[in-house]
Amino acid sequence: MTEPFNINQFNCSISGSGQSLIWAHGLCGCMQSEDAIGVYAWHRFPKKLQLIRYDAVGHGLSDTADSVDDYLWSSLAQDMLNIAQHYHAPKPFMLGGQSMGCATSLFAALAKPENVKGLVLMTPPVAWQARAAKVDYYHKIAKAARILGGKGLAQMNAKHLDKMLPSWIIDAHKHSVLGMLDGLKSMKRHTLNQLFTAAALNDLPTKQQLSTIQVPTLILAWQGDEAHPVSTAKALNKALPNSTLRVASTMEHVNDWPELISEFCLGLKP
C-alpha cells in the first residue's frame, strides 16, 4: 500500500506567481548547493512566473527515504508531481531540472502528460548504453559511501572536481565551485549508499517513450563533462519531437542560460 504524500518531508521554496515551473536539482545536490555555484541566478527568474524549487528526498533539508526504490527516477517524478499538486500549481505547468532533476522531469511528463506544457532539461545525465557501462562504478561509489559518508565523499570529490564539472566552469568559478559540495557533506552513509545503488538501476526513458512527449522542450548541455555528455543531450533532442538544444562551450554561453530559461517559460502560452 502506497504511503500518503507528506509535504512536510520536503524542504521547498516558492517565489513569484502565475504559470509555474517546478525545478529539481541533481544527484547529491540541493537548493543550497545550486545557489552556491552561481550558475542558475534564480533571483533573476521573472516574478510573473511561479518558481517552485525543493530538495529531493534524502537531499538537503528534506527527509530521507525508506528504500532504494524511493530514489528511482520514476519515484522522484511522483514526488515532483505531488509537490506541484500540493502547491496548486496551475495546470498545465512546466517541469525542469539538472541531471537527476532532468530525468525526474521526463518521467513526470510521461506519468502525467496532460499536466505538463513544457520541459527544461539541463545537463542530461549519461544514459542508455553509456550508462550501462557505468553500473559497476555506481556500485563502487555506493560501497565507498557506506564507509566515508557525506563528508568523506565531499573531500574526495573536492580533489577531483574535473570529474564533476567541465574544467572551464571550474576555472570561472574557482571561489564558489566547492559550494556545490555543501549539500553532500551532511548526507548520511545509509542514504548515499541507497542513492548510488539506485543510480546503478536508473536510466532515462527509452527513445520510443520519449517520442510520445510532445511538449516544447529546452535542452541545455555543456562540453567536457563525462557524467553529462553532449551525446545524451543530442540523442534527447533527436528523440523528443518538439525540442531545442543549446550546447555551451564557454562560460559566456552558460551565463546566458538563466535568460534562455526565462524566455522559454514566458513564451509558453497559459
FIMIFI-459354 format. One record per residue: residue number from 1; residue in three letters; x, z, y of N, C-alpha, C in turn. Coordinates in nm, 2 decimals. Layout:
BEGIN
{NUM 'ALA' {X Z Y} {X Z Y} {X Z Y}}
...
END
This chain:
BEGIN
{1 'MET' {0.08 0.00 -0.12} {0.00 0.00 0.00} {0.09 0.00 0.13}}
{2 'THR' {0.06 -0.09 0.22} {0.14 -0.10 0.34} {0.11 0.02 0.44}}
{3 'GLU' {0.22 0.07 0.49} {0.20 0.18 0.58} {0.15 0.13 0.71}}
{4 'PRO' {0.06 0.21 0.78} {0.01 0.16 0.91} {0.12 0.15 1.01}}
{5 'PHE' {0.11 0.06 1.11} {0.22 0.04 1.21} {0.22 0.16 1.30}}
{6 'ASN' {0.34 0.21 1.33} {0.36 0.32 1.42} {0.45 0.28 1.53}}
{7 'ILE' {0.39 0.26 1.65} {0.47 0.21 1.77} {0.58 0.32 1.81}}
{8 'ASN' {0.55 0.44 1.77} {0.64 0.55 1.81} {0.78 0.54 1.74}}
{9 'GLN' {0.79 0.46 1.64} {0.91 0.44 1.57} {1.01 0.35 1.65}}
{10 'PHE' {0.95 0.28 1.75} {1.03 0.18 1.82} {1.06 0.22 1.96}}
{11 'ASN' {1.18 0.19 2.01} {1.22 0.20 2.15} {1.19 0.07 2.21}}
{12 'CYS' {1.10 0.07 2.31} {1.06 -0.05 2.37} {1.08 -0.05 2.52}}
{13 'SER' {1.08 -0.17 2.58} {1.10 -0.18 2.73} {1.01 -0.29 2.77}}
{14 'ILE' {0.92 -0.27 2.88} {0.83 -0.37 2.92} {0.85 -0.39 3.08}}
{15 'SER' {0.86 -0.51 3.12} {0.86 -0.54 3.26} {0.78 -0.66 3.30}}
{16 'GLY' {0.74 -0.67 3.42} {0.66 -0.79 3.47} {0.52 -0.79 3.41}}
{17 'SER' {0.45 -0.89 3.44} {0.31 -0.91 3.39} {0.28 -1.06 3.39}}
{18 'GLY' {0.18 -1.09 3.30} {0.14 -1.23 3.28} {0.17 -1.27 3.14}}
{19 'GLN' {0.20 -1.40 3.13} {0.24 -1.45 2.99} {0.36 -1.37 2.94}}
{20 'SER' {0.36 -1.35 2.81} {0.46 -1.26 2.75} {0.57 -1.33 2.67}}
{21 'LEU' {0.69 -1.28 2.69} {0.80 -1.32 2.60} {0.84 -1.19 2.53}}
{22 'ILE' {0.83 -1.19 2.39} {0.87 -1.08 2.31} {1.01 -1.12 2.26}}
{23 'TRP' {1.11 -1.03 2.29} {1.25 -1.06 2.27} {1.31 -0.96 2.17}}
{24 'ALA' {1.39 -1.02 2.07} {1.46 -0.93 1.97} {1.61 -0.96 1.97}}
{25 'HIS' {1.69 -0.85 1.96} {1.83 -0.86 1.97} {1.89 -0.90 1.83}}
{26 'GLY' {2.02 -0.90 1.82} {2.09 -0.94 1.70} {2.13 -0.82 1.61}}
{27 'LEU' {2.18 -0.85 1.49} {2.22 -0.76 1.39} {2.32 -0.66 1.45}}
{28 'CYS' {2.29 -0.53 1.43} {2.38 -0.42 1.48} {2.38 -0.41 1.63}}
{29 'GLY' {2.29 -0.48 1.70} {2.28 -0.47 1.84} {2.17 -0.38 1.89}}
{30 'CYS' {2.14 -0.39 2.01} {2.02 -0.31 2.07} {2.01 -0.35 2.21}}
{31 'MET' {1.90 -0.30 2.28} {1.89 -0.34 2.42} {2.01 -0.29 2.50}}
{32 'GLN' {2.06 -0.18 2.47} {2.18 -0.12 2.54} {2.30 -0.22 2.53}}
{33 'SER' {2.32 -0.26 2.41} {2.44 -0.35 2.39} {2.42 -0.49 2.46}}
{34 'GLU' {2.29 -0.54 2.46} {2.27 -0.66 2.53} {2.29 -0.64 2.68}}
{35 'ASP' {2.25 -0.53 2.73} {2.27 -0.51 2.88} {2.42 -0.50 2.91}}
{36 'ALA' {2.49 -0.44 2.82} {2.63 -0.41 2.84} {2.72 -0.53 2.85}}
{37 'ILE' {2.69 -0.63 2.77} {2.77 -0.75 2.77} {2.75 -0.84 2.89}}
{38 'GLY' {2.63 -0.83 2.95} {2.61 -0.90 3.08} {2.58 -1.05 3.07}}
{39 'VAL' {2.55 -1.10 2.95} {2.52 -1.24 2.94} {2.37 -1.27 2.97}}
{40 'TYR' {2.28 -1.17 2.94} {2.14 -1.20 2.94} {2.08 -1.19 3.08}}
{41 'ALA' {2.12 -1.11 3.16} {2.07 -1.10 3.30} {1.92 -1.08 3.30}}
{42 'TRP' {1.87 -0.99 3.22} {1.72 -0.97 3.21} {1.66 -0.93 3.35}}
{43 'HIS' {1.75 -0.87 3.43} {1.69 -0.83 3.56} {1.65 -0.94 3.65}}
{44 'ARG' {1.70 -1.06 3.61} {1.66 -1.18 3.68} {1.54 -1.25 3.62}}
{45 'PHE' {1.49 -1.20 3.51} {1.37 -1.27 3.45} {1.25 -1.26 3.54}}
{46 'PRO' {1.17 -1.37 3.55} {1.06 -1.37 3.65} {0.96 -1.26 3.63}}
{47 'LYS' {0.93 -1.19 3.74} {0.84 -1.08 3.73} {0.69 -1.12 3.71}}
{48 'LYS' {0.67 -1.25 3.73} {0.53 -1.30 3.70} {0.51 -1.33 3.55}}
{49 'LEU' {0.62 -1.31 3.47} {0.61 -1.31 3.33} {0.63 -1.17 3.27}}
{50 'GLN' {0.57 -1.14 3.16} {0.59 -1.01 3.10} {0.70 -1.02 3.00}}
{51 'LEU' {0.80 -0.93 3.01} {0.91 -0.93 2.91} {0.90 -0.81 2.83}}
{52 'ILE' {0.88 -0.82 2.70} {0.88 -0.71 2.60} {1.00 -0.71 2.52}}
{53 'ARG' {1.09 -0.61 2.53} {1.21 -0.60 2.45} {1.20 -0.47 2.37}}
{54 'TYR' {1.27 -0.47 2.26} {1.27 -0.35 2.18} {1.39 -0.34 2.09}}
{55 'ASP' {1.42 -0.22 2.05} {1.53 -0.20 1.95} {1.46 -0.22 1.81}}
{56 'ALA' {1.52 -0.31 1.73} {1.46 -0.33 1.59} {1.48 -0.20 1.51}}
{57 'VAL' {1.40 -0.20 1.40} {1.41 -0.08 1.31} {1.55 -0.06 1.27}}
{58 'GLY' {1.60 0.07 1.27} {1.73 0.10 1.23} {1.84 0.08 1.34}}
{59 'HIS' {1.80 0.02 1.45} {1.89 -0.01 1.56} {1.86 0.07 1.69}}
{60 'GLY' {1.97 0.09 1.77} {1.95 0.16 1.90} {1.88 0.29 1.88}}
{61 'LEU' {1.77 0.31 1.96} {1.70 0.43 1.96} {1.57 0.43 1.88}}
{62 'SER' {1.55 0.32 1.80} {1.44 0.31 1.71} {1.47 0.39 1.58}}
{63 'ASP' {1.36 0.42 1.51} {1.38 0.50 1.38} {1.44 0.41 1.27}}
{64 'THR' {1.50 0.47 1.17} {1.55 0.39 1.06} {1.43 0.36 0.96}}
{65 'ALA' {1.46 0.27 0.87} {1.36 0.23 0.77} {1.38 0.29 0.64}}
{66 'ASP' {1.29 0.27 0.55} {1.30 0.34 0.42} {1.38 0.26 0.31}}
{67 'SER' {1.37 0.13 0.32} {1.43 0.05 0.22} {1.49 -0.08 0.27}}
{68 'VAL' {1.57 -0.15 0.18} {1.63 -0.27 0.22} {1.53 -0.38 0.26}}
{69 'ASP' {1.41 -0.38 0.19} {1.31 -0.47 0.22} {1.26 -0.47 0.37}}
{70 'ASP' {1.27 -0.35 0.43} {1.23 -0.33 0.57} {1.32 -0.41 0.66}}
{71 'TYR' {1.44 -0.44 0.62} {1.54 -0.51 0.70} {1.54 -0.66 0.67}}
{72 'LEU' {1.46 -0.71 0.59} {1.45 -0.85 0.56} {1.39 -0.92 0.69}}
{73 'TRP' {1.43 -1.04 0.72} {1.38 -1.10 0.84} {1.23 -1.12 0.84}}
{74 'SER' {1.17 -1.14 0.73} {1.02 -1.15 0.72} {0.96 -1.02 0.76}}
{75 'SER' {1.02 -0.91 0.72} {0.96 -0.78 0.76} {0.98 -0.75 0.91}}
{76 'LEU' {1.10 -0.79 0.96} {1.12 -0.77 1.10} {1.03 -0.86 1.19}}
{77 'ALA' {0.99 -0.97 1.13} {0.89 -1.06 1.20} {0.76 -0.99 1.21}}
{78 'GLN' {0.72 -0.92 1.11} {0.59 -0.84 1.12} {0.60 -0.73 1.22}}
{79 'ASP' {0.71 -0.67 1.23} {0.73 -0.57 1.34} {0.72 -0.63 1.47}}
{80 'MET' {0.77 -0.75 1.49} {0.77 -0.82 1.62} {0.62 -0.85 1.66}}
{81 'LEU' {0.55 -0.90 1.56} {0.41 -0.93 1.58} {0.32 -0.80 1.61}}
{82 'ASN' {0.35 -0.70 1.54} {0.28 -0.57 1.56} {0.31 -0.52 1.70}}
{83 'ILE' {0.43 -0.53 1.75} {0.47 -0.48 1.88} {0.39 -0.56 1.99}}
{84 'ALA' {0.39 -0.70 1.96} {0.31 -0.78 2.06} {0.16 -0.74 2.06}}
{85 'GLN' {0.11 -0.71 1.94} {-0.03 -0.67 1.94} {-0.06 -0.54 2.00}}
{86 'HIS' {0.04 -0.44 1.98} {0.02 -0.31 2.04} {0.01 -0.31 2.19}}
{87 'TYR' {0.10 -0.40 2.25} {0.11 -0.40 2.39} {0.01 -0.51 2.45}}
{88 'HIS' {-0.08 -0.56 2.37} {-0.18 -0.65 2.41} {-0.12 -0.78 2.48}}
{89 'ALA' {-0.01 -0.83 2.43} {0.05 -0.95 2.48} {-0.06 -1.06 2.48}}
{90 'PRO' {-0.08 -1.12 2.59} {-0.19 -1.23 2.59} {-0.15 -1.34 2.49}}
{91 'LYS' {-0.24 -1.38 2.41} {-0.22 -1.49 2.31} {-0.26 -1.62 2.37}}
{92 'PRO' {-0.18 -1.73 2.34} {-0.06 -1.72 2.26} {0.06 -1.68 2.34}}
{93 'PHE' {0.16 -1.61 2.28} {0.27 -1.56 2.36} {0.40 -1.64 2.31}}
{94 'MET' {0.51 -1.60 2.38} {0.64 -1.66 2.35} {0.72 -1.56 2.27}}
{95 'LEU' {0.80 -1.61 2.18} {0.89 -1.52 2.10} {1.03 -1.57 2.12}}
{96 'GLY' {1.13 -1.48 2.11} {1.27 -1.52 2.12} {1.36 -1.42 2.08}}
{97 'GLY' {1.49 -1.46 2.06} {1.59 -1.36 2.02} {1.72 -1.42 1.99}}
{98 'GLN' {1.82 -1.34 1.97} {1.95 -1.38 1.95} {1.99 -1.35 1.80}}
{99 'SER' {2.04 -1.45 1.73} {2.09 -1.43 1.59} {1.98 -1.37 1.50}}
{100 'MET' {1.99 -1.25 1.46} {1.88 -1.19 1.38} {1.75 -1.20 1.45}}
{101 'GLY' {1.75 -1.18 1.58} {1.62 -1.20 1.66} {1.57 -1.34 1.66}}
{102 'CYS' {1.66 -1.43 1.65} {1.62 -1.58 1.64} {1.55 -1.60 1.51}}
{103 'ALA' {1.61 -1.54 1.40} {1.54 -1.55 1.27} {1.41 -1.48 1.26}}
{104 'THR' {1.40 -1.36 1.33} {1.28 -1.29 1.33} {1.17 -1.37 1.40}}
{105 'SER' {1.20 -1.44 1.51} {1.11 -1.52 1.58} {1.05 -1.63 1.50}}
{106 'LEU' {1.14 -1.70 1.42} {1.10 -1.81 1.34} {1.00 -1.76 1.23}}
{107 'PHE' {1.03 -1.65 1.16} {0.94 -1.60 1.06} {0.81 -1.56 1.12}}
{108 'ALA' {0.81 -1.50 1.24} {0.69 -1.46 1.31} {0.60 -1.58 1.34}}
{109 'ALA' {0.67 -1.69 1.38} {0.60 -1.81 1.42} {0.53 -1.87 1.29}}
{110 'LEU' {0.60 -1.86 1.18} {0.54 -1.91 1.05} {0.43 -1.82 1.01}}
{111 'ALA' {0.44 -1.69 1.03} {0.33 -1.60 0.98} {0.21 -1.61 1.07}}
{112 'LYS' {0.22 -1.63 1.20} {0.11 -1.63 1.29} {0.12 -1.75 1.39}}
{113 'PRO' {0.12 -1.87 1.34} {0.14 -1.99 1.43} {0.04 -2.00 1.54}}
{114 'GLU' {-0.08 -1.95 1.52} {-0.19 -1.95 1.62} {-0.16 -1.86 1.74}}
{115 'ASN' {-0.07 -1.76 1.72} {-0.04 -1.66 1.82} {0.08 -1.70 1.91}}
{116 'VAL' {0.15 -1.81 1.87} {0.28 -1.84 1.93} {0.27 -1.97 2.00}}
{117 'LYS' {0.32 -1.98 2.13} {0.32 -2.10 2.20} {0.46 -2.15 2.24}}
{118 'GLY' {0.56 -2.08 2.21} {0.69 -2.12 2.24} {0.80 -2.03 2.18}}
{119 'LEU' {0.92 -2.09 2.16} {1.03 -2.01 2.10} {1.16 -2.03 2.17}}
{120 'VAL' {1.23 -1.92 2.19} {1.37 -1.93 2.25} {1.46 -1.88 2.14}}
{121 'LEU' {1.55 -1.96 2.09} {1.64 -1.93 1.98} {1.78 -1.93 2.03}}
{122 'MET' {1.84 -1.81 2.05} {1.97 -1.80 2.10} {2.07 -1.78 1.99}}
{123 'THR' {2.17 -1.86 1.98} {2.28 -1.85 1.88} {2.23 -1.82 1.74}}
{124 'PRO' {2.16 -1.92 1.68} {2.10 -1.90 1.55} {2.21 -1.86 1.45}}
{125 'PRO' {2.18 -1.78 1.35} {2.28 -1.73 1.26} {2.32 -1.83 1.15}}
{126 'VAL' {2.43 -1.82 1.09} {2.47 -1.90 0.97} {2.36 -1.91 0.87}}
{127 'ALA' {2.33 -2.02 0.81} {2.21 -2.04 0.73} {2.24 -2.13 0.61}}
{128 'TRP' {2.14 -2.13 0.52} {2.14 -2.22 0.40} {2.27 -2.22 0.32}}
{129 'GLN' {2.32 -2.33 0.29} {2.44 -2.33 0.20} {2.56 -2.25 0.26}}
{130 'ALA' {2.58 -2.26 0.39} {2.69 -2.19 0.45} {2.66 -2.04 0.44}}
{131 'ARG' {2.54 -1.99 0.45} {2.51 -1.85 0.43} {2.53 -1.80 0.29}}
{132 'ALA' {2.49 -1.89 0.20} {2.51 -1.85 0.05} {2.66 -1.83 0.02}}
{133 'ALA' {2.74 -1.89 0.09} {2.89 -1.88 0.07} {2.94 -1.74 0.13}}
{134 'LYS' {2.85 -1.68 0.21} {2.90 -1.55 0.27} {2.83 -1.43 0.21}}
{135 'VAL' {2.76 -1.45 0.10} {2.69 -1.34 0.03} {2.78 -1.23 -0.01}}
{136 'ASP' {2.90 -1.26 -0.07} {2.99 -1.16 -0.11} {3.05 -1.09 0.01}}
{137 'TYR' {3.07 -1.16 0.12} {3.12 -1.09 0.24} {3.02 -0.99 0.29}}
{138 'TYR' {2.89 -1.02 0.29} {2.79 -0.92 0.34} {2.79 -0.80 0.24}}
{139 'HIS' {2.81 -0.82 0.12} {2.81 -0.71 0.02} {2.94 -0.62 0.05}}
{140 'LYS' {3.05 -0.68 0.08} {3.17 -0.61 0.11} {3.15 -0.52 0.24}}
{141 'ILE' {3.09 -0.58 0.34} {3.06 -0.51 0.46} {2.96 -0.39 0.43}}
{142 'ALA' {2.87 -0.41 0.35} {2.77 -0.31 0.31} {2.85 -0.19 0.25}}
{143 'LYS' {2.94 -0.22 0.16} {3.02 -0.12 0.09} {3.11 -0.05 0.19}}
{144 'ALA' {3.17 -0.12 0.28} {3.26 -0.06 0.39} {3.18 0.03 0.48}}
{145 'ALA' {3.06 -0.01 0.51} {2.97 0.06 0.60} {2.94 0.20 0.54}}
{146 'ARG' {2.92 0.20 0.41} {2.90 0.33 0.34} {3.01 0.43 0.35}}
{147 'ILE' {3.13 0.37 0.37} {3.25 0.46 0.38} {3.28 0.49 0.53}}
{148 'LEU' {3.27 0.39 0.61} {3.32 0.40 0.75} {3.21 0.45 0.85}}
{149 'GLY' {3.09 0.41 0.82} {2.98 0.45 0.92} {2.99 0.36 1.04}}
{150 'GLY' {2.90 0.39 1.14} {2.90 0.31 1.26} {3.02 0.31 1.34}}
{151 'LYS' {3.08 0.43 1.36} {3.20 0.45 1.45} {3.32 0.37 1.38}}
{152 'GLY' {3.33 0.38 1.25} {3.44 0.32 1.18} {3.43 0.17 1.19}}
{153 'LEU' {3.31 0.12 1.17} {3.29 -0.03 1.18} {3.31 -0.08 1.32}}
{154 'ALA' {3.27 0.00 1.42} {3.29 -0.04 1.56} {3.44 -0.05 1.59}}
{155 'GLN' {3.52 0.05 1.54} {3.66 0.05 1.56} {3.72 -0.07 1.50}}
{156 'MET' {3.68 -0.11 1.38} {3.73 -0.22 1.30} {3.70 -0.35 1.38}}
{157 'ASN' {3.57 -0.36 1.42} {3.53 -0.48 1.49} {3.60 -0.50 1.63}}
{158 'ALA' {3.63 -0.39 1.69} {3.69 -0.39 1.82} {3.83 -0.46 1.81}}
{159 'LYS' {3.89 -0.46 1.69} {4.02 -0.52 1.67} {4.00 -0.67 1.63}}
{160 'HIS' {3.88 -0.71 1.60} {3.86 -0.84 1.56} {3.73 -0.90 1.63}}
{161 'LEU' {3.73 -0.89 1.76} {3.62 -0.94 1.84} {3.61 -1.09 1.83}}
{162 'ASP' {3.72 -1.16 1.80} {3.71 -1.30 1.78} {3.63 -1.34 1.66}}
{163 'LYS' {3.60 -1.25 1.57} {3.51 -1.28 1.46} {3.36 -1.27 1.50}}
{164 'MET' {3.34 -1.21 1.62} {3.20 -1.18 1.67} {3.16 -1.27 1.78}}
{165 'LEU' {3.25 -1.31 1.86} {3.22 -1.39 1.98} {3.33 -1.50 2.00}}
{166 'PRO' {3.29 -1.61 2.07} {3.39 -1.72 2.10} {3.50 -1.65 2.19}}
{167 'SER' {3.62 -1.70 2.17} {3.73 -1.64 2.25} {3.71 -1.66 2.40}}
{168 'TRP' {3.65 -1.77 2.44} {3.63 -1.79 2.58} {3.53 -1.70 2.65}}
{169 'ILE' {3.44 -1.65 2.57} {3.35 -1.54 2.62} {3.42 -1.41 2.63}}
{170 'ILE' {3.50 -1.38 2.53} {3.58 -1.26 2.53} {3.67 -1.25 2.65}}
{171 'ASP' {3.74 -1.37 2.68} {3.82 -1.38 2.80} {3.75 -1.36 2.93}}
{172 'ALA' {3.63 -1.41 2.93} {3.55 -1.40 3.06} {3.49 -1.26 3.08}}
{173 'HIS' {3.47 -1.19 2.97} {3.40 -1.05 2.98} {3.49 -0.94 2.92}}
{174 'LYS' {3.62 -0.95 2.96} {3.71 -0.85 2.90} {3.67 -0.71 2.92}}
{175 'HIS' {3.61 -0.68 3.04} {3.58 -0.54 3.07} {3.44 -0.49 3.02}}
{176 'SER' {3.36 -0.59 2.97} {3.23 -0.55 2.92} {3.20 -0.58 2.78}}
{177 'VAL' {3.28 -0.67 2.72} {3.25 -0.72 2.58} {3.25 -0.60 2.48}}
{178 'LEU' {3.33 -0.50 2.50} {3.33 -0.39 2.40} {3.20 -0.32 2.40}}
{179 'GLY' {3.12 -0.33 2.51} {2.99 -0.26 2.52} {2.90 -0.31 2.42}}
{180 'MET' {2.92 -0.43 2.36} {2.83 -0.48 2.26} {2.84 -0.40 2.13}}
{181 'LEU' {2.94 -0.32 2.12} {2.96 -0.24 2.00} {2.90 -0.10 2.02}}
{182 'ASP' {2.84 -0.07 2.14} {2.79 0.06 2.17} {2.67 0.09 2.07}}
{183 'GLY' {2.59 0.00 2.04} {2.48 0.02 1.95} {2.52 0.05 1.81}}
{184 'LEU' {2.63 -0.01 1.77} {2.68 0.00 1.63} {2.74 0.14 1.61}}
{185 'LYS' {2.80 0.20 1.71} {2.87 0.33 1.70} {2.78 0.44 1.65}}
{186 'SER' {2.65 0.44 1.69} {2.56 0.55 1.65} {2.49 0.53 1.52}}
{187 'MET' {2.51 0.41 1.46} {2.43 0.38 1.34} {2.48 0.45 1.21}}
{188 'LYS' {2.39 0.49 1.13} {2.42 0.57 1.01} {2.47 0.49 0.89}}
{189 'ARG' {2.55 0.55 0.81} {2.61 0.48 0.69} {2.50 0.42 0.61}}
{190 'HIS' {2.40 0.50 0.58} {2.29 0.45 0.49} {2.22 0.33 0.55}}
{191 'THR' {2.19 0.34 0.68} {2.12 0.23 0.75} {2.21 0.10 0.74}}
{192 'LEU' {2.34 0.11 0.78} {2.42 0.00 0.78} {2.44 -0.06 0.64}}
{193 'ASN' {2.44 0.02 0.54} {2.45 -0.03 0.40} {2.33 -0.11 0.37}}
{194 'GLN' {2.21 -0.06 0.41} {2.08 -0.13 0.38} {2.08 -0.26 0.46}}
{195 'LEU' {2.12 -0.26 0.59} {2.12 -0.37 0.67} {2.20 -0.49 0.62}}
{196 'PHE' {2.32 -0.46 0.58} {2.41 -0.56 0.53} {2.38 -0.61 0.38}}
{197 'THR' {2.31 -0.52 0.31} {2.26 -0.56 0.18} {2.14 -0.66 0.20}}
{198 'ALA' {2.06 -0.63 0.31} {1.95 -0.72 0.34} {2.01 -0.86 0.40}}
{199 'ALA' {2.12 -0.85 0.47} {2.19 -0.97 0.52} {2.23 -1.06 0.41}}
{200 'ALA' {2.27 -1.01 0.30} {2.30 -1.09 0.18} {2.18 -1.16 0.12}}
{201 'LEU' {2.06 -1.10 0.14} {1.94 -1.16 0.09} {1.87 -1.25 0.19}}
{202 'ASN' {1.90 -1.23 0.32} {1.83 -1.31 0.42} {1.87 -1.45 0.43}}
{203 'ASP' {1.78 -1.54 0.47} {1.82 -1.67 0.51} {1.71 -1.73 0.60}}
{204 'LEU' {1.74 -1.83 0.68} {1.64 -1.89 0.76} {1.53 -1.96 0.68}}
{205 'PRO' {1.42 -1.99 0.73} {1.31 -2.06 0.66} {1.37 -2.20 0.62}}
{206 'THR' {1.31 -2.26 0.51} {1.35 -2.39 0.47} {1.32 -2.49 0.58}}
{207 'LYS' {1.39 -2.61 0.57} {1.37 -2.71 0.67} {1.23 -2.77 0.66}}
{208 'GLN' {1.17 -2.76 0.54} {1.03 -2.80 0.52} {0.94 -2.71 0.60}}
{209 'GLN' {0.96 -2.58 0.58} {0.88 -2.48 0.66} {0.90 -2.50 0.81}}
{210 'LEU' {1.02 -2.52 0.85} {1.05 -2.54 0.99} {0.98 -2.65 1.05}}
{211 'SER' {0.96 -2.76 0.97} {0.89 -2.88 1.02} {0.74 -2.86 1.06}}
{212 'THR' {0.69 -2.74 1.01} {0.55 -2.71 1.05} {0.54 -2.64 1.18}}
{213 'ILE' {0.65 -2.60 1.24} {0.64 -2.52 1.37} {0.64 -2.63 1.48}}
{214 'GLN' {0.52 -2.64 1.54} {0.50 -2.75 1.64} {0.53 -2.71 1.78}}
{215 'VAL' {0.55 -2.58 1.81} {0.55 -2.53 1.95} {0.68 -2.57 2.01}}
{216 'PRO' {0.68 -2.59 2.15} {0.81 -2.61 2.22} {0.91 -2.50 2.19}}
{217 'THR' {1.04 -2.55 2.17} {1.14 -2.45 2.13} {1.27 -2.49 2.20}}
{218 'LEU' {1.33 -2.38 2.26} {1.46 -2.40 2.33} {1.56 -2.33 2.24}}
{219 'ILE' {1.66 -2.41 2.20} {1.77 -2.36 2.12} {1.90 -2.36 2.20}}
{220 'LEU' {1.96 -2.24 2.20} {2.09 -2.22 2.28} {2.20 -2.18 2.18}}
{221 'ALA' {2.30 -2.26 2.18} {2.42 -2.23 2.09} {2.54 -2.24 2.17}}
{222 'TRP' {2.65 -2.18 2.11} {2.78 -2.19 2.17} {2.89 -2.22 2.07}}
{223 'GLN' {2.99 -2.29 2.12} {3.10 -2.33 2.04} {3.20 -2.22 2.00}}
{224 'GLY' {3.25 -2.22 1.88} {3.36 -2.13 1.85} {3.32 -2.00 1.79}}
{225 'ASP' {3.21 -2.00 1.71} {3.15 -1.87 1.66} {3.11 -1.90 1.51}}
{226 'GLU' {3.20 -1.85 1.42} {3.17 -1.87 1.28} {3.04 -1.82 1.23}}
{227 'ALA' {3.00 -1.70 1.28} {2.87 -1.64 1.24} {2.75 -1.71 1.30}}
{228 'HIS' {2.77 -1.79 1.40} {2.66 -1.86 1.46} {2.70 -2.00 1.49}}
{229 'PRO' {2.72 -2.08 1.39} {2.78 -2.21 1.40} {2.69 -2.31 1.47}}
{230 'VAL' {2.74 -2.40 1.55} {2.66 -2.50 1.61} {2.59 -2.59 1.51}}
{231 'SER' {2.65 -2.60 1.39} {2.58 -2.68 1.28} {2.44 -2.62 1.25}}
{232 'THR' {2.43 -2.49 1.25} {2.29 -2.43 1.23} {2.20 -2.47 1.34}}
{233 'ALA' {2.24 -2.46 1.46} {2.16 -2.50 1.58} {2.12 -2.65 1.57}}
{234 'LYS' {2.21 -2.73 1.53} {2.18 -2.88 1.52} {2.08 -2.90 1.41}}
{235 'ALA' {2.09 -2.83 1.30} {2.00 -2.85 1.19} {1.86 -2.80 1.23}}
{236 'LEU' {1.85 -2.69 1.30} {1.73 -2.64 1.35} {1.66 -2.74 1.45}}
{237 'ASN' {1.75 -2.80 1.54} {1.70 -2.90 1.63} {1.64 -3.02 1.56}}
{238 'LYS' {1.70 -3.06 1.45} {1.65 -3.17 1.38} {1.53 -3.14 1.30}}
{239 'ALA' {1.52 -3.02 1.25} {1.40 -2.98 1.17} {1.28 -2.94 1.25}}
{240 'LEU' {1.30 -2.88 1.37} {1.18 -2.84 1.45} {1.14 -2.96 1.53}}
{241 'PRO' {1.01 -3.00 1.52} {0.96 -3.12 1.58} {0.96 -3.13 1.73}}
{242 'ASN' {0.96 -3.01 1.80} {0.94 -3.01 1.94} {1.05 -2.92 2.01}}
{243 'SER' {1.18 -2.95 1.97} {1.28 -2.86 2.02} {1.38 -2.93 2.11}}
{244 'THR' {1.45 -2.85 2.19} {1.56 -2.89 2.28} {1.68 -2.81 2.25}}
{245 'LEU' {1.80 -2.87 2.24} {1.92 -2.80 2.21} {2.02 -2.81 2.33}}
{246 'ARG' {2.07 -2.69 2.36} {2.18 -2.68 2.46} {2.30 -2.61 2.40}}
{247 'VAL' {2.41 -2.68 2.40} {2.53 -2.62 2.34} {2.63 -2.59 2.45}}
{248 'ALA' {2.68 -2.46 2.46} {2.77 -2.41 2.56} {2.91 -2.41 2.50}}
{249 'SER' {3.01 -2.46 2.59} {3.15 -2.46 2.55} {3.23 -2.39 2.66}}
{250 'THR' {3.16 -2.34 2.77} {3.23 -2.27 2.87} {3.14 -2.16 2.92}}
{251 'MET' {3.20 -2.06 2.99} {3.12 -1.95 3.05} {3.02 -2.00 3.15}}
{252 'GLU' {3.06 -2.11 3.22} {2.97 -2.16 3.32} {2.84 -2.21 3.25}}
{253 'HIS' {2.85 -2.26 3.13} {2.73 -2.31 3.06} {2.64 -2.19 3.02}}
{254 'VAL' {2.71 -2.08 2.97} {2.63 -1.96 2.93} {2.57 -1.89 3.05}}
{255 'ASN' {2.63 -1.90 3.16} {2.58 -1.84 3.28} {2.45 -1.90 3.33}}
{256 'ASP' {2.43 -2.03 3.28} {2.30 -2.10 3.31} {2.19 -2.06 3.22}}
{257 'TRP' {2.22 -1.99 3.11} {2.12 -1.96 3.01} {2.00 -1.88 3.06}}
{258 'PRO' {2.02 -1.77 3.14} {1.91 -1.69 3.19} {1.81 -1.78 3.27}}
{259 'GLU' {1.86 -1.87 3.35} {1.78 -1.96 3.42} {1.70 -2.06 3.33}}
{260 'LEU' {1.78 -2.11 3.23} {1.71 -2.20 3.14} {1.60 -2.14 3.06}}
{261 'ILE' {1.62 -2.01 3.02} {1.51 -1.93 2.95} {1.39 -1.91 3.04}}
{262 'SER' {1.42 -1.87 3.17} {1.31 -1.85 3.27} {1.23 -1.98 3.29}}
{263 'GLU' {1.30 -2.09 3.31} {1.24 -2.22 3.34} {1.16 -2.26 3.22}}
{264 'PHE' {1.21 -2.24 3.10} {1.14 -2.28 2.98} {1.01 -2.20 2.97}}
{265 'CYS' {1.02 -2.07 2.99} {0.90 -1.99 2.98} {0.79 -2.01 3.08}}
{266 'LEU' {0.84 -2.04 3.21} {0.75 -2.07 3.32} {0.68 -2.20 3.30}}
{267 'GLY' {0.75 -2.29 3.23} {0.70 -2.43 3.21} {0.59 -2.44 3.10}}
{268 'LEU' {0.57 -2.33 3.02} {0.47 -2.34 2.92} {0.34 -2.30 2.98}}
{269 'LYS' {0.24 -2.38 2.95} {0.10 -2.36 3.01} {0.04 -2.24 2.95}}
{270 'PRO' {-0.04 -2.16 3.03} {-0.11 -2.04 2.98} {-0.21 -2.08 2.87}}
END
